[in-house]
């Protein structure tokens, strides 16, 4: 963990650090670095990391579609992500992540994907949605959104 994350709340720092390393590995197409980052990310509290990563994905989707998100937009995000690194992106897991981030996940008793699959595919999805933009500002926006939602609930 670096000093870069000191402005974030303590529970979010390891999520931000591991996710940022994973996104950097995806951008570099470095499978060894991605494996290391996925191991770190998958070892964190799944509820906390899921909330943070899901909120970041939702914010990035909303940013890319300010007039609203359609089913075609979700399909395009799924296809773009899978095409960005087909060896690492599992379409079923990416779809699960998108549905979860958008709050439309229908958990019909089917077990969720394994934590390492979720972490790997979340990194590929984030890297694709970021389209070369830095990730750090999105952590600040994500945590502000989570705080706002928790205060209003």
N, C-alpha and C positions, 0 to 999 in steps of 0.2 A: 504494500500500500504506500502511496506517495502523499506528500503534503498537498497535492492537487485537490484532494477530497476533504480537506479539513473543514470546508464550509458546509459540508453535508452532515446530516444527523448520523451519529455513530452506527446505527443498524444499516444505513444505506451505503456506507463507505465500501465495505467489501463487495457489495453487489455492483457498485459503480466501477470499482477497480477491476474485478473479474470480467464484467461485461465489456468494459472498454478494451481490455486485453483481447477478449474474444473477437470483438469487431475489428480490431487492428489485424488480428491473425486472418480473419476472413478477407479483409481488404488486400492483404499480402499473399493470400492463398497459401498460407503456411500451416499445414496440417499438424505439425508438431506443436507449434504455439497454440493452435486452436484446441488440440487435445488437452494441453496443460490448463488453458483458461476454462474449458468446459469442466474439467475435473474440479477446479476451484469453485466455479459457479454452481455446479450440481451438488456440491457439499454444503451449500448454504441453506438456510431455512427456506423451504419451498414456498411457504405462504408469503413471506416477505419478498423474496426474489420474484415470485409470480406477480405480485401486486405491482412492484416497481417496473419490471419488464413489460407487463401487460399495459400499464398506463403509458409507458414510453411509446410502445407500438401504436396505441390508440391516438396519442397526440400527434405522432408522425403521420398517421393516416388522415387525421382531421386537417393537419397542416397542408397536406397534398391535395385535399379535396374540400376547400373551404365552403363550397356550396352544398355540401352533403355527400355522403358516401352511398353508392349504389351497389347492387350485387355484382354488376360488371366491374366496378372498381375493385371490389374484393377479389374477384377472379383474376383481374389484371395484376394485383399485388401478389397473389399466390403464384401465378405463372412467372412473373418477373423474378421473384425470390428463387424459385426452383431453377430457372434458367441461369441465374447468376452464379451458381456453383452446384450443378446437378449431383456431383459426387457426395456432397455434404448435406444437401437439403432433401428432406423427406416430405413429399407433398401432403401426406396425411397429418404429419406433425405440424407443418406450417399452417394448414387449415385449422387444426385444433387451436394453435396459438392465436390466429386471427379471430376465430370465433370467441375465444376466451377474452381477448382484448376488447372486443366490441360488445361483450356482455350477452352474446347470443348462443353460448355453448350449451348444447342440450346433453347433459350428462345422464345418459340412459342406463347407467350401471356398468358401462364399459370402463375398464380401468384407464386412467390417463397414461400418456406415454411416460417412459422412464425419465428420471431427472436429467440424465446426460443427454438424451435425445431432445428434451425440451430446451436445455441450455444451448446445445449445438445449433438447433434450428432457430432459436431466438436470436443468436448472434448473426446468423446468415440473414434472417429477416430484417433485423435492425440495420445491418450494413447496407442491405438493398434499399430500404426505405430512406436511409440517410442520404443516399446518392452522393457520397463524397463529402457531405457536410460534417463538421465536427460533432461528436457525441456529447461532450461536456455540457454545453448549454441546455441540452435536452434533459440532463439529470436534474438541473435546477428547476426547469419547468415541470418535470414529472413530479418531483417532491412537493412543489407548490400546489399542484393539482391534487395530489393525495391529501395534503394537509387541508386544502379547501373542502374536499369531499368529506373528510372526517369531521371537520368542524360543523358542516351543514347536515350531518346525519343525526 
